[in-house]
């Protein structure tokens, strides 16, 4: 084959590769207390539909819980009642269990992964960096996998996660504790049980220190249906609060841990079911998908 023909073949292969972009998956980030009563479920049926409905294959990771086997059984029962016939329980208690061949095979076959509530630091300590965690990452960003999480399982999905904070605190560094998350939702910090537990100040404290990060506060029985890097839509009974904006001043660089922080020109959006948010333009969306434009001086 001539050099010109070889270059032509390589070019055609490159074009063909470019024509098949990776299939980015979706996340369902739940604020906790999701539809606890049978017959009143709204969030979990939405997750099942995202995963393929009756054809869904779901791995339930209950590692955040102190009783992982019991919690995994509970969610398997719920998903079975919602029409899912293939549920794989992953009550991981040791990092070696996150390397088990049968778990990795189930994860490669799955259409959805679900992280339960409990303790987000327990979850990351058990699975972060394991074959289970990295298989999920590869499939979310390249094979259309759906990942859901509730409460602690939702908080752990971001790059940096909240692991504690005072209920009665103000906007101070000492009122919130952070740790690395799983990183499936990048450049974002998630807080759950949001308005029910008065957690606005903790997201404001984080936002004061890094205004480039979007803060997402999710109410109970409410969720964000997200395409990573693109946009999300709110589902459920409550609201999602989004903290962003072009901050003009923050006292965070010079403040002590116990000093109340100044932050100006932060923007807070409150979005109920049907509304959304464009992560590229950082603007809220109407239920019909139309961008809500800002008013006044830019």
Secondary structure as the mmCIF struct_conf table of DSSP 4:
data_model
#
loop_
_struct_conf.conf_type_id
_struct_conf.id
_struct_conf.beg_label_comp_id
_struct_conf.beg_label_asym_id
_struct_conf.beg_label_seq_id
_struct_conf.end_label_comp_id
_struct_conf.end_label_asym_id
_struct_conf.end_label_seq_id
HELX_RH_AL_P HELX_RH_AL_P1 UNK A 3 UNK A 18
TURN_TY1_P TURN_TY1_P1 UNK A 19 UNK A 19
BEND BEND1 UNK A 20 UNK A 20
STRN STRN1 UNK A 23 UNK A 23
STRN STRN2 UNK A 26 UNK A 30
BEND BEND2 UNK A 32 UNK A 33
TURN_TY1_P TURN_TY1_P2 UNK A 34 UNK A 35
BEND BEND3 UNK A 37 UNK A 37
TURN_TY1_P TURN_TY1_P3 UNK A 38 UNK A 39
HELX_RH_AL_P HELX_RH_AL_P2 UNK A 43 UNK A 50
TURN_TY1_P TURN_TY1_P4 UNK A 51 UNK A 52
HELX_RH_3T_P HELX_RH_3T_P1 UNK A 53 UNK A 55
STRN STRN3 UNK A 57 UNK A 61
TURN_TY1_P TURN_TY1_P5 UNK A 63 UNK A 64
BEND BEND4 UNK A 65 UNK A 65
TURN_TY1_P TURN_TY1_P6 UNK A 66 UNK A 67
HELX_RH_AL_P HELX_RH_AL_P3 UNK A 68 UNK A 81
TURN_TY1_P TURN_TY1_P7 UNK A 82 UNK A 83
STRN STRN4 UNK A 86 UNK A 90
BEND BEND5 UNK A 94 UNK A 94
HELX_RH_3T_P HELX_RH_3T_P2 UNK A 95 UNK A 99
HELX_RH_AL_P HELX_RH_AL_P4 UNK A 101 UNK A 109
BEND BEND6 UNK A 111 UNK A 111
STRN STRN5 UNK A 112 UNK A 115
BEND BEND7 UNK A 117 UNK A 118
HELX_RH_AL_P HELX_RH_AL_P5 UNK A 120 UNK A 127
TURN_TY1_P TURN_TY1_P8 UNK A 128 UNK A 129
BEND BEND8 UNK A 130 UNK A 130
HELX_RH_AL_P HELX_RH_AL_P6 UNK A 131 UNK A 142
STRN STRN6 UNK A 143 UNK A 143
STRN STRN7 UNK A 146 UNK A 150
TURN_TY1_P TURN_TY1_P9 UNK A 151 UNK A 151
HELX_RH_AL_P HELX_RH_AL_P7 UNK A 152 UNK A 155
TURN_TY1_P TURN_TY1_P10 UNK A 156 UNK A 157
STRN STRN8 UNK A 158 UNK A 158
BEND BEND9 UNK A 159 UNK A 159
STRN STRN9 UNK A 160 UNK A 165
TURN_TY1_P TURN_TY1_P11 UNK A 167 UNK A 168
BEND BEND10 UNK A 171 UNK A 171
HELX_RH_3T_P HELX_RH_3T_P3 UNK A 173 UNK A 175
STRN STRN10 UNK A 176 UNK A 180
BEND BEND11 UNK A 184 UNK A 184
STRN STRN11 UNK A 185 UNK A 185
TURN_TY1_P TURN_TY1_P12 UNK A 186 UNK A 187
STRN STRN12 UNK A 188 UNK A 191
BEND BEND12 UNK A 193 UNK A 193
TURN_TY1_P TURN_TY1_P13 UNK A 194 UNK A 194
HELX_RH_3T_P HELX_RH_3T_P4 UNK A 195 UNK A 197
TURN_TY1_P TURN_TY1_P14 UNK A 198 UNK A 198
HELX_RH_AL_P HELX_RH_AL_P8 UNK A 200 UNK A 209
TURN_TY1_P TURN_TY1_P15 UNK A 211 UNK A 212
BEND BEND13 UNK A 213 UNK A 213
STRN STRN13 UNK A 214 UNK A 218
TURN_TY1_P TURN_TY1_P16 UNK A 220 UNK A 221
STRN STRN14 UNK A 222 UNK A 227
TURN_TY1_P TURN_TY1_P17 UNK A 228 UNK A 230
STRN STRN15 UNK A 231 UNK A 236
BEND BEND14 UNK A 237 UNK A 238
STRN STRN16 UNK A 240 UNK A 244
STRN STRN17 UNK A 249 UNK A 250
HELX_RH_3T_P HELX_RH_3T_P5 UNK A 252 UNK A 254
TURN_TY1_P TURN_TY1_P18 UNK A 257 UNK A 258
BEND BEND15 UNK A 259 UNK A 259
HELX_LH_PP_P HELX_LH_PP_P1 UNK A 260 UNK A 262
STRN STRN18 UNK A 263 UNK A 264
BEND BEND16 UNK A 265 UNK A 265
STRN STRN19 UNK A 267 UNK A 271
TURN_TY1_P TURN_TY1_P19 UNK A 273 UNK A 274
STRN STRN20 UNK A 276 UNK A 278
TURN_TY1_P TURN_TY1_P20 UNK A 279 UNK A 282
STRN STRN21 UNK A 283 UNK A 285
TURN_TY1_P TURN_TY1_P21 UNK A 287 UNK A 288
BEND BEND17 UNK A 289 UNK A 289
STRN STRN22 UNK A 291 UNK A 291
BEND BEND18 UNK A 296 UNK A 296
#
